[in-house]
Structures are given as C-alpha cells and as structure tokens.
Amino acid sequence: MFRNLRRALCVAVAALLLPLAAGAQSAQGLQAAEAQAGAGYWHTSGRQILDSAGQPVRIAGINWFGFETANNVVHGLWSRDYKSMIDQMKSLGYNTLRIPYSDDILKSGTAPTGIDFSGGKNADLQGLGSLGVLDRIVAYAGQGGLKVILDRHRPDAAGQSALWYTPAVPESTWIANLKTLAARYRGQDTVIGIDLHNEPHDPACWGCGDTATDWRLAAERAGNAVLSVNPDLLVLVEGVQTFNGVSGWWGGNLMGVAQYPVRLDVPGRLVYSAHDYATSVAQQSWFSDPSFPANMPGIWDRYWGYIFKQNIAPVWLGEFGTTLASAVDQRWLAALVDYLRPTSTYGGDSFHWTFWSWNPNSGDTGGILKDDWQTVDTVKDGYLASIKAPGFPTGGGGGGGDGGSTASCSATYAISSDWGGGFNADVKVTNTGTTALSSWKVTWTWSGAQRVTSMWNASYTQSGGTVTAVNAAHNGTVAPGTSTSFGFGAAPGGAGAPAVSCTAT
C-alpha cells in the first residue's frame, strides 16, 4: 500500500550462527544436528521449509533491487564490484537474496546500464545482457552458500501494477516469462523459488472468482506453470490489499487463505508471503492505537501470522523496512523482530524473511548500506541480529571429485519420457571439484540409430551415435558442489540410458 514513493527510484556481524531446528534444544545439540542444513532444493512440511535431507531451514535474507528499474540490473554496481557486495551480505549473516526484476529483462537485447568497469570492477560482466548478469550473480551467490529468490516485481520498468498483467504485458507473457526463468535455472539449486508477482492490490481480490481480478486463481495458474517446467522450485504467493472489506498493506493481506487456499499440482512447494511496513512508508490506524506496539502481534496474526500459527503453510515476510527516523518506527521494528521468533530459540520453526533493502536508494526506507554503498547502518542491521540464521552449504556433492583444485565434473542421464517414436531425456551436470567451472562438455554414444532432434540449455554436435553437448552461455559457470542441467529430444525411442562422461574447464 502507498508504495509509489518507495518505488519511484531515480535510478557487523554474522549473528546467531546457530543451526536450525524446531523446539527448545540446546545450542550444542542444534549444532550437531543441523550444521549442514540447507543443501539442495527445498520443500515444505506444515509451516516449515525443509532442505533436501528433510532438515528445517530459515530464510533470513535481504532484497537487492534494480533489475526491475530502467537500469535492468541490480543497483550499486556503479560504485562497487558485485562480488564484493555479495561477500559483504554474507559476512553480515544474510543467507538469501531476493532479487526483484521486471519482464523487460527477458526482452531480446535488454542490456544493463550503470555498471562501473574501471579498476577491474565487474570485469566478468562486460558485454553481458541483463540475464547474463543475473546468471553471474546467481552463480557467485551459490558459490558463497547463499540462496536466491527471484521476484517478478513489475511488468516493465515503468512501475508496479495492481494486477499481474497490463495491456502491454498480458497474462500470457507473465506466465511465459516465469516459465523461462524456471527452466533457465532448472538444476541450479541456488535458485530455490519464484515470487510470482509483487504486491497485488486493489482491484486484485482473493477468492472472488473473477478470473480477471482473482489473484488466488492467477497464482494457481502461474504456480502450476512454473512447476510444470521446474517442479523443484518453491512457489511464493503474496497477499492482496483488501479482503472482505478489510484493507492493509499492498500484498500484505492473506486473510483469504483460510477460506480459499492456493492449490498447486505439486505438493510441498507453496509458501505464502506478506509485506509489512512502518510509518516512513505510510500511516496506518494501528500505529496510533493507544496500546501500540502491544497491539501489533494481533494485527500480524490477523493478516498473515495465523497461517504459520495454524500450521497451514510456511510464511515469508518478503519485504519489511523503515528509515528508523521516528520512535514509532523503532518500536515497530523491535516488535516485529520479536514476533518473527528468534533463531536461537526456534531455529527453522520460524517465520522467514528478507529485509527491504540492501540498497540505500530506497526512497522511504533507506537500506542496510548507507549512501556511499559501502558503510553498513549498524543500528538498522543490529535490529535483525536475533533473527539472522546460518548460511547454507554450496550444494550437494556429486561424487567423483579428487579433492584437489583441478576442475572436474560428473553427469547423469535420465529418460523422462519415451513414446516409441521418440523420447526426452535430462542430463544433470555436477561440479565434483573444489574450483568453479567456467564451462563443461558432456559426451555419450548410442548403440542404435538415435539422433538428437532438439536440445535446450546446451548446444550439441553429433557424429554417428556420439553426441557432444556443451554448456549454454548462462549455465557454464558452476560452483563447487552445485549442479546445472540440460535436456533434449531424440528419435527413435527405446534407446536406454548410455554411459556419459563430463569434461570440465
């Protein structure tokens, strides 16, 4: 609600490094049980998010915006190297990046602006389009043990939209672009989920049944489309502004979930997301209540907290922020942090969150960084100390590594469908070494007459029955212990799975 000001942008300590677990266990016990929590893709169970081994995790992250603006890239690269920025986020104890984008970055030829290449800064971003830069950010974040959530923030760089579509960007484009990103990062478990649309608000409704305005139904259509191409992703669904005549923050009203839950085709993938702000964004009636801030837990329970407390689904506070200029805002943030549950007590049995924002140039909240894009606002960052959480491992091991510094990889081949006349298969490439890959090549030989008919996320050559597949531009960089993938169609069917080899550089 009232977000035009914040979106009209002209252009410490790693705290509480305790492992994640539910219940009141000792810190020593938590550490022994959960030191490696966070590996692989994640899924949900009740109100918790679990990693690939079934261990609870907590998203405790930061928003880094800019891809949704006319710069078509995260802000601040005009001052610093992107790797130094990510390293600093990690050093402060943030374990997840929420990266807003607009559909403009998926247009052919979209290029970033406002990147400083002097003095060797951002050297490996030169010549890349916006998606190429996003690929590099994802790869480096994953290499450092951070996870990434992609946020469809705007249909275009001009500004936010109340609904998920506009005359210029219809629903079909929105869904097609969501699927493109889901497929692009398939097999790269650094990207754990997609926030389908930022801050739906009036006339968006929840459960009204009108396909033109019912955000709950649209989220089902889009979420299932995402899962159809990448079933491992979390689907993050924000609220609306108004339900049954009760209004709140844009995207912050999830009252309708109790009566009209989102239904997805793949179980264990749904996370509900709310936004909540202080008076520096807009005044709300609860800030002037005589009982403030004691009234706030009841407000949060009503709008979104009940989903967690009733064990319906995990809840992620995707945005919250403030300038901290007023005493009211300071008391609000302290109360909200307490409501989100301290990691030392509750571990992963907690609300998830990404603070708004890393950027100092958010007009009505400011950021964790001060205006020089270097100095940390230690007061603001300090408020978040009790809800920060451990970082995550750099990914599940693929086996076969020699433990040295030589680049190495392995590949697995799996047939996803075979109809006799042809078949589809997926190949997963895993970095089994201790140094990042810059490129890879996978080779196999069929004993029959099979020919590749199409391939995605890689290019190929075929000589007789031998196929050689080489990474695409966006997935050649693979951090140690992480994976990427590509797929293909071929004919005829009935070939079985041949042995595959992987060569890394």
N, C-alpha and C positions, 0 to 999 in steps of 0.2 A: 504494500500500500504506500502511496505517496512516494514513489521511487524515482520519479523523473529527475529530481535534483541529483540523487546519487549516481544515476546512470548517465547524466549529461556530463560526460568527462571530456575535457578538451583533448585530449588526445586519447649472557643468558644462559640460558641453561637448558640442557636436555633433561627436563624434570621428570621425576617419578618413573624411572626406567624399571618398572615392575612388570613382571609377566602377567598375562591376562587370564583370569579365571573367575567363575562365579562363586559367590558365597564368601564367608568370613574365614579364610585360611591364613596361615602365617605367610609373611613375605618370603621366607625361605622355602616353604612348600610351594608357593606360587612360582617361584623362580625355577625350582626343579621341574615342575610340571609343564611350564609354558614358555620356556626360554626361546623356543623357535616358532612360537605361534605366528601365523600369518602366511605360511607358504601356499603357493598355488592359487587357484581360483577359490572364490568363497561362495557359500550358500547360507541360507537362513534356517533356523530352527526355533520356532516360537519367536521370542523377542530378541534373540541373539543372532549375531553373524558368526559363522564358523569358517575356519580355513579348510583346506583340502584334507587335513587329517582329523577334522572334527573338533579342533581346539577353538575356543572363543577368542575373538579379536575385537579391538576397538578402533574405529576410525577417529583419529584425533588430528585434524589437518587444517589446511589454510587454502583460501581462494587466491589464485593468481590470475588476474583478468587482463584482457587486451585483445585476444583473438576475436572477441565479439565486436570490437570497435573498428574504425576505419584504418587502424594500423595493421589489422589482420595478423597480429602476433602479440604475445604477452608483453606488457609494458615494462619499462625499466631497462631494456636491452640497449637503450640509447646511453645508459650510464655504466652498465656492468656486463660481464660475461654471464651467460645463462647458467653455466656450470657452477660458478661461484655463488649465484643466487640459490640454486638448489642445495648446494653444500651448506649454506647458512641456514636454510629452512630445517634441514636435517639436524644440524647442530643445536638448534633451539628446541628440538623434541617434537616437531611436527612429522607425522608419518604418512600423510596422504595429501595429494594436491587435487583440488577441484579446479578444473580449467574450463572457464566459460568460452563459448565460441558462437559465431553466427553462421548461418548457412552460406554466407558469402565465401567462406574459406574453401568450400567444396566446388566453387565455380572454377572452370578451367582457366589457368593463367593467373589466379589470385596470388599476389606477391606481398610479402610483409614490407612495412616501412618503419623507419625509426630505429634501425639497428646500427650500433657503432661497431665497426670492424677495425678501428685503429688500435695500434699496440698489440695486435694479436687477439683482441677480444672477439668472441663469437666466430672464430675463423672457420669452423666447420659448418656454419650456416650460410656462408656466401653462396649465392646462386640458387638457393632453395626456394621453392614456393612455400606458402603457409603450411600446407600439410606436411611438407618435408621438414620444416622446422618443428612442427608438432611431433613428428616421428623422433627427432633427435632429443627433444625434451622428455618424451616418454622413455626412450632408451636409457638416458642418463639417470632419470629418476629411479627407474627399476634397478639399474646398476648399484645405486646407493641404498636400495632397500625401501624406497617409497612406493606407494601405490598411487594410481591416478583414477579420478572420476571425471569423465567428460560431461560437460553441462551445455545442452542446447539452450543458450541464453537468449538469443534473439533470432528472428528470421533473417534479418540483414543488419548491417552496421548502423542503420539509421536510428534504431531504438527498440525498446521492448514492445511486445504486443500482448494484449489481453488474452487473446486466444492463441492456439498453437499454429494457426495459419493466418495468412493475409492475402489480399488479392494478388500480390506479387509472388508470394511463396505459399502455394496451396498445400493442403494436407498431403497430397501425393509426393510432393517434393520433400517435405519434412520427413516422411517415413522412408523415402528412398535414401535420403542422406543419412538418417540414423542407421539404416542397414549397411550403407557403405562404410561408415566408421566402425560398426560392429564387426564387419568382415575384415576390414583393414587390420584390426588388432586381434583377430582370432588367433589363439595360440600364444599370445603375449600376455601373460597373467599379471603384468604390471597394471594394465587397464582392467580394473575389476568391475566397472559398471558405467552406465549412462543415465544421467539425469535428463528425462525426456523433454521437458520444457520448463523454463524458468518463470516462476511467479504468475501462473494463470490468475486472472482477476476479472471482476465484473465486465462483461456479462457471462463469463465462464461459470458453469454450475456444476454441482456434484450430484448425480443421481436423478436429474430431471428428465432424462430420456430423450432429449432433443440432440440428435447426433451433431448438429451444428455448434452446440454450446456445451454439451455434457463432457467435461474434462475426464471424468472417470471412464467413460466409454472410449474416448480418444486414447487415453493412456493404455487401455487394454489392446486397442488396435496396434498402437505403436510398440508397446512392450512385446507383444507376441511376434511382431515383425522382426524386432531386434533378436529375439530368442530363436527365430527360425534360421538365422544365419550364424549366430554365436550363442548357443544355449548355456554357456558357462557364465555369462555376464549377470551381474545384479541389475535389476531394473528399478530405478529410483523415481518415485512418483510424488510430486509436490501436491500441496493442497490448493484450495481456491481462496477467494476473498470472502465470499458470503455463502452461508448455508442456512436455510430456513429462517432468513431474515437477520441472522447474526453475522456481523462483519468483523474482520480482523485484518492482519497484515496480508498483503498480496502473497499468495502461495502458502500462507500460514494457517489456513483453516481446514483441518482434517476431520471436522465433526461428522461428515457424511460417511466416513469409513465404517462406522458401527452398523449402519443400515445398508450401505452399498459398498462392500469391499471390492477392490480391484481383483479381477480373475485372470490369471496368466496360465498359459498352456504348460509351462514348465514349473513344477513346484519348487519351493525353496529359493526363489530368485527375487521376491518382492521386498523392497524397503520403502517405507513412507518417509517423506521429507517435509519439514516445515521450515519457515523463516521467521525470525523474531528480531525486533529492533528496539532501540532506545529513543529518547526524545530528540536526539540530534538528527534523526530521520523524520519523525513526525510525532505529534502529540496523540496520545490515546487516553481514553477515560480512566483506565486503571492506574495511570501514573499519578493522578490527582486524588485517588481514593485515600481517605484518612488512614487506612490500615497499611498503605504501601510501605515497604515491599512485602509485608506478610501476606498480602492478597495474591501475589504473583504465582505461587505454586498452584493455586486453584484455577487461575486463568490458563496456565500452561496445561494443566490436566484436562481442562475442558476442550481446548483447541486441538491438542495433539498428544499430550502425555499419556492419556488413557490407553492409547494403542499399545504402548510399551507396558504400562502397568497391568493391563488385562491380558498380556501375553499374546496379543493378536499378531504382531509383527515387529521387527526392529524399526526404530525411529531415528532418523538422522537429521540433526539441525544443520541444514546445508549452508545457511547464512545467519550470522548474527554479528553485530558490531556497533561501535559507538566512538565518538571522539573523546569520551570521558570528561568533557568540559564542565558538566554540571554534576552536582551532588546526587541528583535523581538518577542520572545515568550510571554513576559509580555504584550506587546501591542496587540498581537493576542488574548490572553485570555480576556483582558479587552474589546476588540471589540466584541468578540463572546458572552460574557455575556450580553452585551448591546443588541445585535441582538436577543438573546433568549427572551427578553422582561421581565422587572421587574415585580415581582408578585404584588407589591403594587399598580401598575398602571393597570395591565391587568388581574390579577388573573389567572383563568384557561384558559383564551383565550390566550394561550401562547404555545411556543414550550416546549416539555417535554424533560427531560434529566436525564442521570445517568453518573456521572463523573468517569473517569478512573484514579486512582483507590483508594480504601481504603488501599490496600497493599503498603507498602514501597518497596517491592522487584520487582516492575515492572521496567525492566532494562532501558528503555528510557523515562519514565515519572516520576518515583517515585510515591508517594502516599500522601494521606491526613495524614496518620501516618508516623512518622519518623522511623528510623531503629530500634529503641527499641520496636516498636509495641505498644507504649503507648502514646508518646508525639505527639500532633497534630501540623502539619505545619500550624500555624495560618495565615501565609501570603497567602498560597495557598487556604486554606479554606475561607479566607476572601474575595477573588475574587468572590466567589459564593454566598455571602450573599444576594444580591439583587434578586436572582432567586430561593432561597430556598422557601419552601412552608410548610403549616401546615401538621402535621401528621394526621392520619386518625383514626376514632373510631375502636374499636376492633371487630366490626362486628355488624350485625343487630340482634336485640333481638328476642328470640324465644318465649317469654311469659312464664308464669308459674313459674318464679323464685320467691323465697321468700325474696330476697334482702339481705339475710344473707350470712354467709360464708360457708354454707353447700353446698356440690356439688349436683347439680341437673341437669336434662336434660329433654327434650321433644322429641318426634319423630312423624313424619308424614309419611304416607304411600300413595303412588300414583302408580296406574297401568299405565305403559307406553304403553303396547300393549296386546291385548287379541285376540287369533285366534280360540277360542273354545276348541281346544285340549290342549291348554296351555296358559300361559301368562307370561309377565315380569313385574316386579314392582321395584320401587326405594323407599328407606326409607331414610329420612333426619333426622339426629340426631343433636340437637341444645343444647349447654350448656346454660341453663337458670339461672345458679347460678353466684356467684361472685368469685369463685375459679376454677382453671383449673381442668379439668377432667384428670385422668390418665387411665381410662378405662370406658366402658359403656356396657350395655346389653339391648336389645330390645326384647319384647315378644308380641306375638299376638296369637289368636286362631281362626282358620277357622271353620265354622259350617258344611262344606262339607267334601269331601274326598281328598282335595288338599294335594299334597306332594311337598316339595322343590326338584327340580331336580339339581340345581346348584346355587351357591352364590359367589359373588365377593366383595372384600373389607370387608369381615366379615366371621366368621365361625358359624356353626349352629348345633343345635340338634333339633329333632322333636319327640314328643311323642303324638300320636293320632293327633288331629288337632292343638296342641300347638307347636309353633316354638319359639325357643330362639336363638337370634343372638348376638354374642359377637364380639367386635371390632377386627380388624386385628392388627398386630404389628405396622403398620405405621400410623394408624389413631385413636389410643386410646386417645392420648393427644389432647384435645380440649380446646382452650382458652375461657374464659367467653364471651358470646355473639356471638361466632362463631359456625360454623356448619361443619359437615362432612356427608358422605353418604355411603350407600352400596346398592347393587342391587341383584336381584335373579330371577331365572326362576322357574316356578312351573306348575303343571298339576293336574287335567284338568282346563280349563278356567271357566269363569262365576262366580268367587267367590265373586266379590265385594271387597271393602276395609274394613277390620275389624278394630276394635279399637286396638291401640297399646299403650304399656307402655314402659317407659325408666327408667332404674336404673343406677345411676352414682356413681363412686368412685373416 
